Amino acid sequence: MLISEFAKATGMTVDTIRFYIAKGLLTPHVGRKGGSRPYQIFSQVDVTTALMIKLQKSLGYSIREIVDINAGYHVQPVSPQATIRALKQQIDKLEEKQKNLQSALLFLRDKLQWVESGMPEDAPHAEKYLCQQR
């Protein structure tokens, strides 16, 4: 599919797609048509990659982290052990984020309850709830 179709399939803008191509996150096939600027042709694998990038961004990963993670998957040959290691690292990182989110939610719910009950005593203090970042 061409970039406009790819944009529709992924919900990304053409500029975002071009940015990800420049960063090496997406590597479409270069077609024969298009003169000095050949058409970029995207596959279903590229769609999956783009959706994974969107997921990683929504989880708070930086572009640098996404590049590093994805580079680990594209190193040839990929061994099952390397894949296992990369997946475990991602799981550990997400579990840490999950703990921080749970703590933040608990604080916000307690703060809301405190406000709704008329602020009868000292407000909940965030430092008692929030996990320390590594």
C-alpha positions as CSV (number, residue, x, y, z in Angstrom):
1,M,0.0,0.0,0.0
2,L,1.1,3.6,-0.6
3,I,1.8,6.1,2.2
4,S,-1.7,7.6,2.0
5,E,-3.4,4.2,2.4
6,F,-0.9,3.3,5.1
7,A,-1.8,6.5,7.0
8,K,-5.4,5.5,6.9
9,A,-4.7,2.0,8.0
10,T,-2.6,3.1,11.0
11,G,-4.3,6.3,12.0
12,M,-1.0,8.2,11.6
13,T,-0.3,11.3,9.7
14,V,1.9,11.2,6.6
15,D,4.4,13.5,8.5
16,T,4.5,11.1,11.4
17,I,5.1,8.2,9.1
18,R,7.9,10.1,7.3
19,F,9.4,10.9,10.8
20,Y,9.4,7.2,11.7
21,I,11.0,6.3,8.4
22,A,13.7,8.8,9.0
23,K,14.3,7.3,12.5
24,G,14.5,3.8,10.9
25,L,11.4,2.6,12.7
26,L,9.6,1.9,9.5
27,T,11.3,0.6,6.4
28,P,8.9,0.5,3.5
29,H,9.9,-1.1,0.2
30,V,10.9,1.4,-2.4
31,G,8.9,1.0,-5.6
32,R,10.0,1.6,-9.2
33,K,7.5,4.3,-9.9
34,G,7.8,7.9,-8.8
35,G,10.8,9.3,-10.6
36,S,13.3,11.0,-8.4
37,R,11.1,10.2,-5.4
38,P,10.1,6.6,-5.7
39,Y,6.9,5.4,-4.1
40,Q,7.2,3.9,-0.7
41,I,5.2,0.7,-0.5
42,F,4.1,-0.5,2.9
43,S,3.2,-4.1,3.8
44,Q,1.0,-5.6,6.5
45,V,4.1,-6.1,8.6
46,D,4.7,-2.4,8.4
47,V,1.1,-1.8,9.7
48,T,1.8,-4.1,12.6
49,T,5.1,-2.3,13.3
50,A,3.4,1.1,13.2
51,L,0.7,-0.1,15.6
52,M,3.4,-1.4,18.0
53,I,5.1,2.0,17.8
54,K,1.8,3.7,18.7
55,L,1.3,1.3,21.6
56,Q,4.9,2.0,22.9
57,K,4.3,5.8,22.6
58,S,1.0,5.5,24.5
59,L,2.9,3.7,27.3
60,G,5.4,6.5,27.6
61,Y,8.3,5.2,25.7
62,S,10.6,7.8,24.1
63,I,11.5,7.6,20.4
64,R,15.0,6.6,21.5
65,E,13.6,3.7,23.6
66,I,11.4,2.6,20.8
67,V,14.3,2.6,18.4
68,D,16.4,0.6,20.8
69,I,13.6,-1.9,21.4
70,N,12.8,-2.4,17.8
71,A,16.5,-2.6,16.8
72,G,16.7,-5.6,19.1
73,Y,14.0,-7.4,17.1
74,H,15.6,-6.6,13.7
75,V,19.1,-7.8,14.5
76,Q,19.9,-10.8,12.3
77,P,19.8,-13.5,13.3
78,V,17.3,-13.1,16.2
79,S,17.8,-15.9,18.7
80,P,14.9,-17.1,20.9
81,Q,17.1,-16.2,23.9
82,A,17.6,-12.6,22.7
83,T,13.8,-12.3,22.1
84,I,13.1,-13.7,25.6
85,R,15.5,-11.2,27.1
86,A,14.0,-8.2,25.3
87,L,10.4,-9.3,26.2
88,K,11.4,-9.7,29.9
89,Q,12.9,-6.3,29.9
90,Q,9.8,-4.8,28.4
91,I,7.6,-6.6,30.9
92,D,9.7,-5.4,33.8
93,K,9.6,-1.8,32.6
94,L,5.8,-2.0,32.1
95,E,5.3,-3.6,35.5
96,E,7.2,-0.7,37.1
97,K,5.0,1.8,35.2
98,Q,2.0,-0.1,36.3
99,K,3.0,0.2,40.0
100,N,3.5,3.9,39.5
101,L,0.1,4.3,37.8
102,Q,-1.6,2.3,40.6
103,S,0.0,4.5,43.2
104,A,-1.0,7.7,41.4
105,L,-4.6,6.4,41.0
106,L,-4.8,5.6,44.7
107,F,-3.6,9.1,45.6
108,L,-6.0,10.8,43.2
109,R,-9.0,8.7,44.4
110,D,-8.1,9.5,48.1
111,K,-7.7,13.2,47.2
112,L,-11.1,13.2,45.4
113,Q,-12.7,11.5,48.4
114,W,-11.1,14.0,50.7
115,V,-12.5,17.0,48.6
116,E,-15.9,15.4,48.3
117,S,-16.1,14.9,52.0
118,G,-15.5,18.6,52.7
119,M,-11.8,18.5,53.3
120,P,-12.2,17.5,57.0
121,E,-8.5,17.1,57.9
122,D,-5.1,17.3,56.2
123,A,-5.1,16.5,52.5
124,P,-3.6,13.2,51.3
125,H,0.1,13.8,50.6
126,A,1.4,12.5,47.2
127,E,4.8,11.5,48.6
128,K,3.1,8.8,50.7
129,Y,1.6,7.2,47.6
130,L,3.9,7.7,44.7
131,C,6.6,5.2,43.9
132,Q,10.1,6.5,43.4
133,Q,11.3,6.5,39.8
134,R,14.4,4.4,39.1
